Amino acid sequence: MRRVLRISFIALISSVFVIPTMGGNADRAGQAGATELLINPWARSAGFGSANSSSVRGLEAQFLNVAGLAYTSKTEVLFTNTQWLVGSGVMINSFGLSQKIGEAGVIGVGIMNMNFGEIDITTSELPEGGVGTFSPNFLNIGISYAKTFSNSINGGITVRIINQNISNLSATGVAFDAGITYTTTLGNRDKEKNRDNVQFGISLKNVGPPMKFSGDGLSVRGSLPGSDNSLTLEYRSAKYEMPSSLNIGVSYHWRNTTLQHRITGAGNFTSNSFSKDQLNFGVEYSFKDMLMLRGGYVLQFGKGGQDIAGSALTGPTAGATVEVALGKKGADKKTKLGFDYSYRLTNPFAGVHAIGIRLAL
């Protein structure tokens, strides 16, 4: 069974290398909706430049590669507050909970809420406002299941419910994510010196049917010329596609003989269907898994030419984690509390700050 899984994984890698040449085109750039699905809401992987799609573990894997959720040892709780594009007034709050079930399965729930604050209501008669405010709100709820199939292969799937609304308009849709990771050892196979040091990962994200806005905001009251009768006219809303993407990642872990120090290098290629493709690179240093420092870099290229910006999130990223053990359960299991911070450079605006807290039981 293990041999079959390995062969299947290698075949999958070989087949997806041709997908970037077929996915997306310049004419479709910028035409997708629900683009909040492309925002990484978690602090650790954001500071890594989202380059660790092959090695991400726990609840944060629900965004990059859901297969990494299978590494949850028992229970994990995660919360992150993000100041999105500082200066815009947008705030993102994310919460997640995962639980190991059985010997190899893990279920997880992640909630991302994007709040834009209070915005003045304007009309053609009152272009300056003064008649109240409204508050747009984006909400995504992901339900995931991941499983360890062997010592080397993990896989998972996510069903995500998407809701966008203002006071008189809303849209609801569903999207699916799927991912797989393969872990191996290169070079010295002494498990104490060089264990599971290479990881590969593939994930397909945001695949689902089109969404469409509906509500009273598309209706207008009018009257027929030469008549006292009035009627309600409703505009038709066009459908929009999901911002689907494909991630292919690889990472390498270097550990010293005592396992007190770890350095991880990672790279990820993202093929976006409706925007420019990306290359992500990242490096993380860890001391006893208590203090972690990380940095990354995001490059964009390809579809859309110079006149179409793919994303404001380009350039360097940085982050840090402090994690402490609160107690022991058994010989080697510990309850851990971690504090995370990340910064992402943006153009324009003044960057993105994220602060998170993680509790692993």
Helices and strands as residue ranges (DSSP letters): H 2-16, G 19-21, G 26-28, G 35-38, H 43-47, G 58-60, H 61-64, G 66-71, E 75-84, E 90-101, E 105-115, E 119-120, E 133-134, E 137-148, E 153-165, E 170-184, E 198-207, G 216-218, E 219-223, E 230-234, E 245-255, E 261-272, E 277-287, E 291-301, E 315-329, E 333-344, E 352-360
